[in-house]
Amino acid sequence: MATVARAFQWHDAPSASEPVRIVHRLRADAAAEQRALVQGLLAQPASISPKYFYDALGCQLFEAICELPEYYTTRTERRILSEHAQDIAAVVGKGKQWVDLGAGNCAKAELLLPHIDARRYVAVDIAAPAIEPALRRLAVAFPETQMAGVVTDFASQFELAGVLDNDATVFFYPGSSIGNFTPLEAERFLRRVRALCRRDSGLVIGVDTRKDPARLQAAYDDSLGVTAAFNRNVLNHVNAILGTDFDPRVFAHRAWFNEADSRIEMHLQALSDHEVRIGDRLRAFAAGEMIHTENSCKYAPEDFSRLLRAAGFSPQASWQDPAGDFVVFYAS
């Protein structure tokens, strides 16, 4: 049954007794979600949505991935945000509402908060265990900023009524998470964000660029095997949700760059024949068979500028690292 969003009213300032507000807006139909997951597993080829990466262990493993030497994206984006924070604040404007999409531990927004004088900061994520402690930490560091969390799958449900007012809002979408969408899906998603932008509003978004495929592949197949553990852990999460009996040890992590579609693909490959009970059915995975778990599209800056324009945005500024590995756009 769908859950009902509870009323959400702001006071003029956060209170000591309630410095952080968390709103749960996962209007998930559990049965429909399970049917979609089962359908993906039974398909040829099989697939699992990347949103199932993020159980409690998956969140911890992803934080570990972000610290790996091969995974340049997080540290490069952090460096851009740190070095250009004042420029970003000057271009975007101060005193606005900020909505952090896929906020996680809120670490990237924390680099900008000292400079942007945000009136309100809203962390949006599907994983409440990640954003709740982060928001409580930020509430202490930035007591004049209203802090809220919205727990939702914003890729499909994007309701912020009652959390934002009619003033200018900056949507912040770091981490090149836009790459998890196909270009057509990305345009549709960005159009939805654009529809929420009122006067003087805009979007700050991080984008991973096209580069040497060997570097891209290493970023998604690290030498320590952390990404492999992250990928295989999705099967543990599926087992918990569906009561299936996947053995993650039977599957190997595979990642490669698809040149034609300009994207990294992640898959799980069966190392031997493996039969899995899914409800009242048996699904036989033959040795070598793949389960597709994630795409991560990479863009040349000019290509992403065109995508922003197609979605109704007007690119205003961009910031890159010296090597051109990553770009942060501001579009209004």
C-alpha positions as a printed Julia matrix, in Angstrom:
332×3 Matrix{Float64}:
  0.0     0.0     0.0
  1.28    3.47   -0.81
  2.36    5.52    2.17
  0.91    8.99    2.65
  3.31   11.92    2.87
  2.82   13.65    6.19
  2.41   17.39    6.47
  5.62   19.29    6.6
  5.72   22.87    7.86
  8.77   25.03    8.4
  9.16   27.42   11.28
 11.02   30.66   10.73
 14.21   29.0    11.93
 15.29   25.52   13.0
 14.69   24.81   16.67
 17.07   23.28   19.17
 14.58   20.49   19.81
 14.08   19.74   16.11
 17.19   20.84   14.16
 16.56   18.33   11.35
 13.32   17.19    9.71
 13.08   13.9     7.8
 10.17   13.24    5.48
  9.54    9.74    4.16
  8.02    9.89    0.71
  8.77    6.48   -0.67
  5.33    5.86   -2.11
  6.44    2.45   -3.17
  4.0    -0.26   -4.04
  6.07   -3.1    -2.55
  4.3    -5.75   -4.62
  4.83   -3.81   -7.86
  8.49   -3.19   -6.99
  8.99   -6.9    -6.36
  7.23   -7.82   -9.6
  9.52   -5.48  -11.54
 12.59   -6.94   -9.83
 11.44  -10.5   -10.59
 10.7    -9.56  -14.19
 14.24   -8.26  -14.59
 15.73  -11.44  -13.13
 13.67  -13.7   -15.37
 14.43  -11.69  -18.53
 16.99  -12.67  -21.14
 19.42  -11.08  -20.48
 18.71  -10.59  -16.78
 19.04   -7.22  -15.09
 18.84   -5.62  -11.64
 18.21   -1.91  -11.14
 21.25   -0.14   -9.6
 19.0     1.28   -6.88
 19.29   -2.13   -5.2
 23.0    -1.58   -4.62
 22.24    0.61   -1.64
 21.36   -1.51    1.34
 23.3    -0.71    4.54
 26.39   -2.66    3.43
 26.14   -1.31   -0.11
 26.23    2.27    1.19
 29.38    1.51    3.18
 31.04   -0.19    0.22
 30.23    2.75   -2.04
 31.84    5.15    0.43
 34.93    2.92    0.34
 34.92    2.97   -3.48
 34.99    6.76   -3.41
 38.34    6.63   -1.57
 40.04    4.2    -3.97
 43.0     5.46   -6.02
 41.43    4.25   -9.27
 38.12    5.99   -8.62
 39.16    9.48   -9.64
 35.64   10.9    -9.96
 34.9    11.65   -6.31
 38.22   13.27   -5.43
 38.3    15.21   -8.7
 34.82   16.59   -8.2
 35.63   17.41   -4.57
 38.69   19.32   -5.72
 36.67   21.29   -8.28
 34.01   22.16   -5.69
 36.63   23.13   -3.09
 38.79   25.24   -5.4
 35.89   26.98   -7.13
 33.4    27.23   -4.26
 33.52   31.03   -4.15
 33.17   31.31   -7.93
 30.24   28.88   -7.87
 28.57   30.91   -5.1
 29.1    34.13   -7.06
 27.54   32.71  -10.22
 24.7    30.79   -8.55
 23.84   33.38   -5.92
 23.61   33.18   -2.14
 20.78   32.74    0.32
 18.82   30.24   -1.77
 17.28   26.86   -1.08
 19.54   23.94   -2.05
 18.2    20.51   -2.94
 20.91   17.83   -2.93
 19.84   14.92   -5.14
 21.34   11.59   -4.11
 22.91   13.34   -1.14
 24.3    10.27    0.62
 26.61   11.51    3.39
 26.2    15.14    2.16
 30.0    15.51    1.94
 30.02   17.35   -1.39
 27.37   19.85   -0.37
 29.39   20.43    2.8
 32.17   21.86    0.63
 29.82   24.56   -0.69
 27.7    25.35    2.36
 30.27   27.71    3.96
 30.15   29.86    0.8
 26.55   29.8    -0.42
 24.73   30.94    2.75
 21.94   28.51    1.97
 18.68   29.44    3.65
 17.51   25.85    3.45
 19.3    22.6     2.63
 17.3    19.54    1.6
 19.07   16.2     1.25
 17.18   13.8    -1.03
 18.14   10.13   -1.06
 16.61    6.67   -1.12
 18.78    5.66    1.87
 17.63    7.23    5.13
 20.54    5.69    7.13
 22.97    7.76    5.06
 21.33   11.18    5.23
 20.02   11.25    8.79
 23.4    11.33   10.6
 24.85   13.6     7.92
 22.09   16.16    8.38
 22.5    16.12   12.15
 26.2    16.81   11.67
 25.48   19.68    9.29
 22.85   21.15   11.61
 25.56   21.68   14.22
 28.0    23.21   11.73
 25.4    25.45   10.03
 22.82   26.36   12.7
 21.26   29.18   10.62
 20.41   26.86    7.73
 17.16   24.9     7.84
 17.99   21.21    7.4
 15.68   18.59    5.99
 15.85   15.15    4.45
 13.46   13.61    1.95
 13.62    9.82    1.65
 12.45    8.88   -1.82
 13.43    7.27   -5.09
 13.74   10.59   -6.89
 14.42    8.9   -10.23
 10.75    7.92  -10.3
  9.14    9.97   -7.49
 10.07   13.6    -7.18
  7.64   15.27   -4.82
  8.97   18.18   -2.77
  5.69   19.94   -2.01
  5.69   21.3     1.52
  9.47   21.0     1.78
 10.33   23.92   -0.49
  8.67   27.31   -0.69
  8.32   29.5    -3.78
 11.72   31.16   -3.47
 14.73   30.48   -5.69
 16.07   26.95   -5.5
 19.34   25.39   -6.62
 19.2    21.69   -7.46
 22.55   20.03   -6.79
 23.24   16.72   -8.52
 26.89   15.75   -7.99
 28.78   12.52   -8.56
 27.98   12.14  -12.25
 24.96   10.12  -11.18
 23.21   11.5   -14.25
 25.32    8.94  -16.11
 23.19    6.11  -14.69
 20.46    7.24  -17.08
 20.59    6.71  -20.82
 20.81   10.07  -22.65
 17.06    9.97  -23.39
 16.24    9.1   -19.77
 18.63   11.85  -18.62
 16.85   14.42  -20.77
 13.47   13.37  -19.36
 14.78   13.53  -15.79
 16.37   16.95  -16.32
 13.09   18.21  -17.77
 11.39   17.22  -14.53
 14.01   19.14  -12.55
 13.61   22.13  -14.87
  9.87   22.13  -14.26
 10.56   22.67  -10.54
 12.82   25.67  -11.15
 11.22   29.02  -10.39
 12.72   32.42  -11.07
 16.42   32.69  -10.24
 16.62   28.91   -9.82
 19.02   26.52  -11.47
 21.03   23.32  -11.46
 24.59   22.53  -10.36
 25.52   19.15  -11.8
 28.69   17.05  -11.94
 29.53   15.1   -15.1
 32.24   12.52  -15.75
 33.91   13.05  -19.13
 34.97   10.68  -21.88
 38.6     9.63  -21.52
 41.0     6.71  -21.98
 38.84    3.55  -21.72
 41.54    1.85  -19.63
 41.24    4.54  -16.95
 37.46    4.3   -17.03
 37.52    0.54  -16.69
 40.0     0.67  -13.8
 37.7     3.09  -11.97
 34.94    0.47  -12.07
 37.13   -2.61  -11.55
 39.64   -1.66   -8.85
 42.61   -3.79   -7.86
 41.36   -4.35   -4.29
 38.05   -5.74   -5.47
 35.88   -3.27   -3.54
 33.72   -2.53   -6.59
 33.42   -6.27   -7.19
 32.13   -6.72   -3.62
 29.75   -3.79   -4.11
 28.39   -5.34   -7.29
 28.01   -8.85   -5.86
 26.35   -7.5    -2.71
 23.34   -6.54   -4.81
 22.51  -10.26   -4.82
 22.45  -10.3    -1.02
 20.0    -7.39   -1.14
 17.84   -9.19   -3.72
 17.83  -12.28   -1.47
 16.63  -10.17    1.44
 13.85   -8.57   -0.62
 12.59  -11.58   -2.56
 13.68  -14.55   -0.45
 15.77  -15.83   -3.36
 18.83  -18.0    -2.84
 21.52  -16.38   -5.0
 25.05  -17.36   -4.0
 27.13  -14.22   -4.72
 30.3   -16.33   -4.71
 29.16  -17.96   -7.95
 29.21  -14.6    -9.77
 32.17  -12.55  -10.96
 32.2    -8.78  -11.36
 32.62   -7.59  -14.94
 33.0    -3.99  -16.11
 33.92   -2.56  -19.5
 33.59    0.57  -21.61
 30.95    0.4   -24.34
 32.47    2.75  -26.93
 29.36    2.92  -29.12
 27.14    4.1   -26.25
 29.92    6.01  -24.42
 29.25    4.21  -21.17
 30.75    1.89  -18.61
 28.65   -1.22  -18.11
 28.7    -3.37  -14.98
 27.53   -6.97  -14.99
 27.64  -10.09  -12.83
 28.76  -13.19  -14.72
 27.95  -16.7   -13.55
 31.17  -18.69  -13.09
 29.27  -21.97  -13.2
 25.73  -23.16  -13.76
 23.59  -21.76  -10.96
 19.9   -22.42  -10.28
 18.02  -19.82   -8.25
 14.55  -20.09   -6.78
 12.55  -16.94   -7.5
  9.15  -17.26   -5.87
  7.63  -20.47   -7.2
  9.92  -20.56  -10.23
 13.46  -21.76  -10.83
 15.76  -19.56  -12.9
 18.77  -21.35  -14.33
 21.82  -19.16  -14.95
 24.24  -20.92  -17.3
 27.98  -20.56  -16.82
 29.01  -17.32  -18.51
 25.54  -15.75  -18.37
 25.37  -12.09  -17.35
 23.15  -10.02  -15.09
 23.3    -6.34  -16.08
 23.49   -4.14  -12.96
 24.58   -0.63  -14.0
 25.38    1.79  -16.81
 27.46    4.92  -16.34
 27.39    7.21  -19.37
 30.31    9.55  -20.03
 29.98   12.86  -21.86
 32.18   15.32  -23.69
 31.4    18.76  -22.14
 29.9    20.07  -25.37
 27.63   17.02  -25.62
 26.33   17.52  -22.11
 25.74   21.22  -22.79
 23.49   20.16  -25.67
 21.67   17.76  -23.37
 21.04   20.56  -20.87
 19.63   22.77  -23.61
 17.41   19.95  -24.89
 15.99   19.67  -21.36
 15.16   23.38  -21.25
 18.16   24.64  -19.3
 20.56   27.37  -20.33
 24.18   26.54  -19.38
 25.73   29.55  -17.63
 29.13   28.41  -16.39
 31.32   25.33  -15.98
 34.39   24.38  -13.99
 36.88   21.61  -14.8
 40.02   20.1   -13.34
 43.26   20.73  -15.31
 43.19   17.23  -16.83
 39.59   17.63  -17.98
 38.51   14.46  -16.18
 35.36   15.97  -14.72
 33.16   19.02  -15.22
 30.7    20.84  -12.97
 28.01   22.8   -14.79
 25.69   25.52  -13.62
 22.57   25.95  -15.74
 19.54   28.15  -15.19
